Amino acid sequence: MIRLLLKPGRDESVRRRHPWLFSGAIASAEGDGSDGLAEVADAAGRVLAHGAYSPGSQIVARLWTFDGRLPGDELFRERFHAARRLREEVLPPETTGYRAVNSEGDACPGVLLDVYGETAVLELLTEGIEAWGAALESAAREAFAPGELIVKRSGGERDRARSRPSPRPSPGGRGGLEEGRRAPFLENGLRFVADVGAGQKTGFFLDQRENRSRLRALARGRGVLNLFSYSGAFSIAALAGGAVRAVDVDSSAAALELAREHRAANGFAAEDRDFVEADVFEDVRRRAAAGERWDVVVCDPPAFAKKRADVDRAARGYKDVNRVAMGLVAPGGWLLTCSCSGLVDPDLFQKIVFAASLDAGVPFSISARQGAGADHPVSLDCPEGEYLKGFWLRRA
């Protein structure tokens, strides 16, 4: 265990139970931290917290306890069982795909666990958490009893700020990971598969379930343009709600092929014209130039800001794509615009969308704000965990 001594006056966030300890707050360190465990003490030597040590990260420790208790097997089991009980209370019926452990939101900073039917994917998000992998895997098996557990160790690469490859699998994972490996599951009775081998995140965007449900409720008789569509889940929800047409636009041929599979699995036609492989920024401009109008436009791009230095560039990107997308919405139509960049807070995102509306010369009102579902809890001690912003905009 490494002992991290804080600089004078740099202990306030720890005393407020914020789980992120930044390297700039550290005055000195004793020990090597090879077991991934860190003890945090104030300038006077009083122990304040314990957590996972990640020397290569700007966030040098993710803090798990503030009461002197050491993280370990018993604590992991306790936290995972508490997470399971929450999901038993909040998941909608006919839903077997969900976020089972949501990092800071479940007092397990640095850990994600997603369940897709009989398959669970455990992602270890920091170098320190990777050192606890065997114990966390055991806790996940006990609490959730998946038929198969896949472990992704992405923390070391992320902490060292390297260009991020696809998360590498645990060598002990059953069968390893391979391209095209799928895990079937249900969401509100609709059939999906997660690409757990090579897909984005752990294989599917579970955090958009509530927005898909809202789209399903208002899609009847409407045409839907789904930008940055990935595997087309928004389109499936729209078609299930009675949409007359849904078009998926994405730069990934593999994602669009999965979107076709989703339509077939749910009994919907999959016409070639409804799957467009293109740079989305170029595609929306082409559509705008052609004078297209859609009843509903969904704009759910990937995160544009991975670090604070990216925020200005991300704001320009969000404004640009929203400005053009707004012009594609028919009068009386809807735009769902989203940002999953945690560094772009809701206030900033609303200002960006407002500026886009001014530039587009198209009036909109905010009908609803919708983030991730209740299986993505956010800790009051760490509001940064509320990363997903979704604005439902109605065109006048």
C-alpha positions as CSV (number, residue, x, y, z in Angstrom):
1,M,0.0,0.0,0.0
2,I,1.2,3.5,-0.8
3,R,0.7,6.3,1.6
4,L,-0.2,9.7,-0.1
5,L,0.4,12.7,2.1
6,L,-1.6,15.8,1.0
7,K,-0.3,19.3,0.7
8,P,-1.6,21.8,3.4
9,G,-5.1,23.0,2.5
10,R,-5.6,20.4,-0.3
11,D,-7.8,18.0,1.7
12,E,-11.2,19.7,1.3
13,S,-12.4,17.6,-1.5
14,V,-11.5,14.4,0.3
15,R,-13.3,15.5,3.4
16,R,-16.3,16.1,1.2
17,R,-16.0,12.5,0.1
18,H,-15.2,13.3,-3.5
19,P,-13.8,10.1,-5.0
20,W,-11.2,11.7,-7.3
21,L,-7.8,12.7,-5.9
22,F,-5.6,14.6,-8.3
23,S,-1.9,14.4,-8.4
24,G,-1.4,18.1,-7.8
25,A,-2.7,17.7,-4.3
26,I,0.0,15.2,-3.3
27,A,3.0,16.5,-1.2
28,S,4.8,13.2,-0.8
29,A,4.3,9.4,-1.1
30,E,5.7,6.4,0.8
31,G,5.5,2.9,-0.5
32,D,5.3,1.4,-4.0
33,G,1.5,0.9,-4.5
34,S,2.1,-2.3,-6.4
35,D,-1.1,-3.8,-4.8
36,G,-3.1,-0.9,-6.2
37,L,-4.1,0.3,-2.7
38,A,-3.6,3.9,-1.6
39,E,-4.0,5.4,1.9
40,V,-4.6,9.2,1.8
41,A,-3.6,11.4,4.8
42,D,-3.8,15.1,5.4
43,A,-0.8,17.3,6.0
44,A,-0.8,16.4,9.7
45,G,-0.8,12.7,8.9
46,R,-4.5,12.0,9.8
47,V,-5.8,9.2,7.5
48,L,-8.8,10.4,5.5
49,A,-9.5,7.8,2.8
50,H,-8.4,4.7,1.0
51,G,-8.7,3.9,-2.7
52,A,-7.2,2.6,-5.9
53,Y,-3.8,4.0,-6.9
54,S,-3.0,4.9,-10.5
55,P,0.4,6.6,-10.7
56,G,0.2,7.2,-14.5
57,S,-3.1,9.2,-14.2
58,Q,-3.8,12.8,-13.4
59,I,-6.4,11.3,-11.0
60,V,-3.8,9.5,-8.9
61,A,-6.4,7.7,-6.7
62,R,-10.1,6.8,-6.9
63,L,-11.3,6.8,-3.4
64,W,-13.6,4.0,-2.1
65,T,-13.8,4.5,1.6
66,F,-13.6,7.4,4.0
67,D,-14.1,5.6,7.3
68,G,-10.8,3.7,7.7
69,R,-12.1,0.5,6.0
70,L,-9.7,-1.0,3.5
71,P,-11.1,-1.9,0.0
72,G,-11.1,-5.7,-0.5
73,D,-13.1,-8.8,-1.1
74,E,-15.8,-8.1,1.5
75,L,-16.3,-4.5,0.5
76,F,-16.5,-5.4,-3.2
77,R,-19.2,-8.0,-2.6
78,E,-21.1,-5.6,-0.4
79,R,-21.1,-2.8,-3.0
80,F,-22.0,-5.2,-5.9
81,H,-24.9,-6.7,-4.0
82,A,-26.2,-3.2,-3.2
83,A,-26.0,-2.4,-6.9
84,R,-27.9,-5.5,-7.8
85,R,-30.7,-4.6,-5.4
86,L,-31.1,-1.2,-7.0
87,R,-31.4,-2.7,-10.4
88,E,-34.1,-5.1,-9.2
89,E,-36.1,-2.0,-8.1
90,V,-35.7,0.2,-11.1
91,L,-35.4,-1.8,-14.3
92,P,-38.5,-1.8,-16.6
93,P,-40.1,-5.1,-17.6
94,E,-38.9,-7.2,-20.5
95,T,-35.4,-5.6,-20.1
96,T,-32.3,-7.8,-19.7
97,G,-29.7,-5.3,-20.8
98,Y,-28.6,-2.8,-18.2
99,R,-25.8,-1.1,-16.4
100,A,-25.2,-3.2,-13.3
101,V,-22.4,-1.3,-11.6
102,N,-21.9,2.4,-12.5
103,S,-18.5,3.4,-11.1
104,E,-18.9,6.4,-8.7
105,G,-22.7,6.2,-8.8
106,D,-22.5,2.8,-7.1
107,A,-19.5,3.8,-4.8
108,C,-17.3,1.7,-7.0
109,P,-15.1,4.3,-8.7
110,G,-13.2,2.9,-11.7
111,V,-15.5,-0.1,-12.3
112,L,-18.3,-0.6,-14.8
113,L,-20.4,-3.7,-15.2
114,D,-22.9,-4.1,-18.0
115,V,-25.2,-7.1,-18.3
116,Y,-26.5,-8.3,-21.7
117,G,-28.8,-11.2,-21.0
118,E,-26.6,-14.1,-20.0
119,T,-23.4,-12.2,-20.6
120,A,-21.8,-9.6,-18.4
121,V,-18.9,-7.3,-19.3
122,L,-16.7,-6.0,-16.4
123,E,-14.6,-3.0,-17.4
124,L,-11.7,-2.0,-15.2
125,L,-11.2,1.7,-15.9
126,T,-8.0,2.6,-14.1
127,E,-4.6,1.1,-13.5
128,G,-5.2,0.7,-9.8
129,I,-8.5,-1.0,-10.4
130,E,-6.8,-3.4,-12.7
131,A,-4.7,-4.6,-9.8
132,W,-7.9,-5.7,-8.0
133,G,-9.3,-7.5,-11.0
134,A,-9.5,-11.0,-9.6
135,A,-11.4,-9.9,-6.5
136,L,-13.8,-7.7,-8.5
137,E,-14.4,-10.5,-11.0
138,S,-15.3,-12.8,-8.1
139,A,-17.7,-10.2,-6.6
140,A,-19.4,-9.8,-10.0
141,R,-19.9,-13.5,-10.4
142,E,-21.4,-13.8,-6.9
143,A,-23.7,-10.8,-7.1
144,F,-25.0,-11.1,-10.6
145,A,-24.3,-14.8,-11.5
146,P,-23.8,-14.3,-15.3
147,G,-23.6,-17.2,-17.5
148,E,-20.4,-15.7,-18.9
149,L,-18.2,-12.8,-17.6
150,I,-15.9,-10.9,-19.9
151,V,-13.3,-8.7,-18.3
152,K,-12.0,-5.7,-20.2
153,R,-8.8,-4.0,-18.8
154,S,-8.8,-0.5,-20.3
155,G,-7.4,1.3,-17.3
156,G,-3.7,1.2,-17.8
157,E,-3.9,2.5,-21.3
158,R,-6.3,5.3,-20.3
159,D,-4.3,6.3,-17.3
160,R,-1.1,6.6,-19.3
161,A,-3.0,8.9,-21.8
162,R,-2.0,6.8,-24.8
163,S,-4.1,6.7,-27.9
164,R,-6.8,4.3,-26.8
165,P,-7.1,1.0,-28.6
166,S,-10.1,-1.3,-28.2
167,P,-9.9,-2.4,-24.6
168,R,-7.9,-5.6,-24.3
169,P,-9.6,-8.7,-22.8
170,S,-8.5,-10.4,-19.6
171,P,-6.3,-13.4,-20.6
172,G,-8.5,-15.5,-18.3
173,G,-11.7,-14.6,-20.0
174,R,-13.6,-17.6,-21.3
175,G,-12.9,-18.0,-25.0
176,G,-11.3,-14.5,-25.3
177,L,-12.8,-11.8,-27.4
178,E,-13.1,-11.8,-31.2
179,E,-14.6,-9.7,-33.9
180,G,-18.3,-10.1,-34.2
181,R,-18.9,-11.7,-30.8
182,R,-22.5,-10.9,-29.8
183,A,-24.6,-11.0,-26.7
184,P,-28.4,-11.0,-27.2
185,F,-30.7,-9.1,-24.8
186,L,-34.1,-7.4,-24.5
187,E,-34.9,-3.7,-23.9
188,N,-38.5,-3.0,-23.3
189,G,-39.4,-6.1,-25.2
190,L,-37.3,-5.2,-28.3
191,R,-34.5,-7.5,-29.4
192,F,-30.9,-6.3,-29.5
193,V,-27.4,-7.7,-29.5
194,A,-24.3,-6.1,-27.9
195,D,-21.1,-6.3,-29.9
196,V,-19.0,-7.3,-26.9
197,G,-16.0,-8.3,-29.1
198,A,-15.3,-5.1,-30.9
199,G,-18.2,-2.6,-30.2
200,Q,-18.1,0.8,-28.7
201,K,-18.3,1.1,-24.9
202,T,-19.0,-2.5,-23.6
203,G,-20.9,-3.2,-26.8
204,F,-24.1,-1.1,-26.7
205,F,-25.3,2.3,-25.6
206,L,-27.4,1.3,-22.6
207,D,-27.5,4.8,-21.3
208,Q,-29.9,5.9,-24.0
209,R,-32.8,3.6,-23.0
210,E,-35.0,6.3,-21.7
211,N,-34.6,8.5,-24.8
212,R,-35.4,5.5,-27.0
213,S,-38.5,4.9,-24.9
214,R,-39.6,8.5,-25.4
215,L,-38.9,8.3,-29.1
216,R,-41.0,5.2,-29.4
217,A,-43.9,6.9,-27.7
218,L,-44.0,9.8,-30.2
219,A,-42.9,8.2,-33.5
220,R,-46.2,7.0,-34.9
221,G,-46.7,8.1,-38.4
222,R,-43.4,10.0,-38.5
223,G,-40.2,9.8,-40.5
224,V,-37.0,9.6,-38.4
225,L,-33.4,10.5,-39.4
226,N,-30.9,8.8,-37.0
227,L,-27.5,10.6,-37.1
228,F,-24.4,8.9,-35.6
229,S,-26.7,5.9,-35.5
230,Y,-24.2,3.2,-34.4
231,S,-26.2,0.0,-34.4
232,G,-29.5,1.7,-35.1
233,A,-31.2,1.2,-31.7
234,F,-33.1,4.6,-31.9
235,S,-34.5,3.5,-35.3
236,I,-35.7,0.2,-33.8
237,A,-37.5,2.1,-31.0
238,A,-39.1,4.5,-33.6
239,L,-40.3,1.7,-35.9
240,A,-41.7,-0.2,-32.9
241,G,-43.7,3.0,-32.1
242,G,-45.1,3.1,-35.6
243,A,-42.7,5.3,-37.5
244,V,-43.2,5.1,-41.3
245,R,-39.5,5.2,-42.0
246,A,-36.2,5.4,-40.1
247,V,-32.8,6.1,-41.7
248,D,-29.5,5.3,-40.0
249,V,-26.4,7.4,-40.8
250,D,-23.0,6.3,-39.5
251,S,-19.4,6.2,-40.7
252,S,-19.0,2.5,-39.6
253,A,-20.0,-0.2,-42.1
254,A,-19.8,-2.8,-39.2
255,A,-22.2,-0.7,-37.1
256,L,-24.7,-0.4,-40.0
257,E,-24.6,-4.2,-40.6
258,L,-25.5,-4.7,-37.0
259,A,-28.3,-2.2,-37.5
260,R,-29.6,-4.3,-40.3
261,E,-29.6,-7.4,-38.0
262,H,-31.5,-5.5,-35.4
263,R,-34.3,-4.7,-37.9
264,A,-34.5,-8.3,-38.9
265,A,-34.6,-9.5,-35.3
266,N,-37.5,-7.3,-34.6
267,G,-39.5,-8.0,-37.8
268,F,-38.8,-4.7,-39.6
269,A,-37.8,-4.4,-43.2
270,A,-34.2,-3.4,-43.9
271,E,-34.1,-1.5,-47.2
272,D,-30.7,-0.5,-48.5
273,R,-31.7,3.2,-48.8
274,D,-32.2,3.3,-45.0
275,F,-28.6,2.6,-44.1
276,V,-26.1,5.3,-45.1
277,E,-22.4,4.9,-44.6
278,A,-21.0,8.4,-44.6
279,D,-19.2,11.1,-42.6
280,V,-22.2,12.5,-40.7
281,F,-21.1,16.1,-40.9
282,E,-20.9,15.8,-44.7
283,D,-24.2,13.9,-44.9
284,V,-26.3,16.4,-43.0
285,R,-24.9,19.2,-45.2
286,R,-25.8,17.3,-48.3
287,R,-29.3,16.7,-47.0
288,A,-29.7,20.4,-46.0
289,A,-28.6,21.4,-49.5
290,A,-31.2,19.1,-51.0
291,G,-33.9,20.7,-48.9
292,E,-34.8,17.5,-46.9
293,R,-37.2,17.8,-44.0
294,W,-37.8,15.2,-41.3
295,D,-40.4,14.8,-38.6
296,V,-37.8,13.6,-36.1
297,V,-34.0,14.0,-36.2
298,V,-31.8,12.2,-33.6
299,C,-28.3,13.6,-33.2
300,D,-26.3,11.5,-30.8
301,P,-22.6,12.0,-31.6
302,P,-19.7,10.3,-29.8
303,A,-17.9,12.3,-27.1
304,F,-16.1,15.3,-28.7
305,A,-14.2,16.2,-25.5
306,K,-12.1,13.6,-23.9
307,K,-10.0,16.1,-21.9
308,R,-10.4,19.7,-20.8
309,A,-8.3,21.0,-23.6
310,D,-10.8,19.6,-26.1
311,V,-13.8,21.6,-24.8
312,D,-13.6,24.6,-27.1
313,R,-13.2,22.4,-30.1
314,A,-16.0,20.1,-28.9
315,A,-18.3,23.2,-28.5
316,R,-17.6,24.2,-32.1
317,G,-18.4,20.6,-33.3
318,Y,-21.6,20.4,-31.4
319,K,-22.7,23.8,-32.6
320,D,-21.9,23.0,-36.2
321,V,-23.8,19.7,-36.4
322,N,-26.8,21.0,-34.5
323,R,-27.0,24.1,-36.6
324,V,-27.3,22.0,-39.8
325,A,-29.5,19.3,-38.2
326,M,-32.0,21.9,-37.0
327,G,-32.6,23.0,-40.6
328,L,-33.6,19.4,-41.4
329,V,-36.5,19.4,-38.9
330,A,-39.9,20.0,-40.3
331,P,-42.2,22.6,-38.7
332,G,-43.8,21.0,-35.7
333,G,-41.1,18.3,-35.7
334,W,-38.6,17.1,-33.1
335,L,-34.9,17.2,-32.6
336,L,-33.3,15.0,-30.0
337,T,-29.8,16.3,-29.5
338,C,-27.3,14.7,-27.1
339,S,-23.9,15.1,-25.7
340,C,-22.1,12.4,-23.8
341,S,-19.0,14.6,-23.1
342,G,-18.8,14.8,-19.4
343,L,-16.6,17.9,-19.6
344,V,-19.4,19.7,-21.5
345,D,-21.9,20.4,-18.6
346,P,-25.6,20.8,-19.2
347,D,-25.5,24.6,-19.0
348,L,-22.8,24.9,-21.6
349,F,-24.5,22.4,-23.8
350,Q,-27.7,24.4,-23.7
351,K,-25.9,27.5,-24.6
352,I,-24.3,25.7,-27.6
353,V,-27.7,24.5,-28.8
354,F,-29.1,28.0,-28.3
355,A,-26.3,29.5,-30.4
356,A,-26.9,26.8,-33.1
357,S,-30.6,27.7,-33.2
358,L,-29.7,31.4,-33.7
359,D,-27.3,30.6,-36.5
360,A,-29.8,28.3,-38.2
361,G,-32.6,30.9,-37.9
362,V,-34.9,28.2,-36.7
363,P,-36.9,28.6,-33.5
364,F,-37.1,25.6,-31.0
365,S,-38.3,25.1,-27.5
366,I,-37.0,22.6,-25.0
367,S,-39.8,20.1,-24.3
368,A,-37.8,17.8,-22.0
369,R,-34.3,17.0,-20.7
370,Q,-33.4,13.3,-20.4
371,G,-30.2,11.8,-19.3
372,A,-29.3,8.2,-18.5
373,G,-31.8,5.8,-16.8
374,A,-32.0,4.9,-13.1
375,D,-29.5,2.0,-13.7
376,H,-26.9,4.8,-14.2
377,P,-27.1,6.4,-10.7
378,V,-25.0,9.5,-10.0
379,S,-23.4,10.1,-6.6
380,L,-24.2,13.4,-5.0
381,D,-20.5,13.4,-3.9
382,C,-19.4,13.2,-7.6
383,P,-21.8,15.2,-9.9
384,E,-19.3,14.8,-12.7
385,G,-20.8,11.3,-13.2
386,E,-23.9,12.8,-14.8
387,Y,-22.3,12.9,-18.3
388,L,-25.2,12.3,-20.7
389,K,-27.3,15.3,-21.7
390,G,-30.4,14.8,-24.0
391,F,-32.6,17.8,-25.0
392,W,-35.9,17.2,-26.7
393,L,-36.4,20.2,-28.9
394,R,-39.7,21.0,-30.6
395,R,-39.6,23.2,-33.7
396,A,-42.2,26.0,-33.8
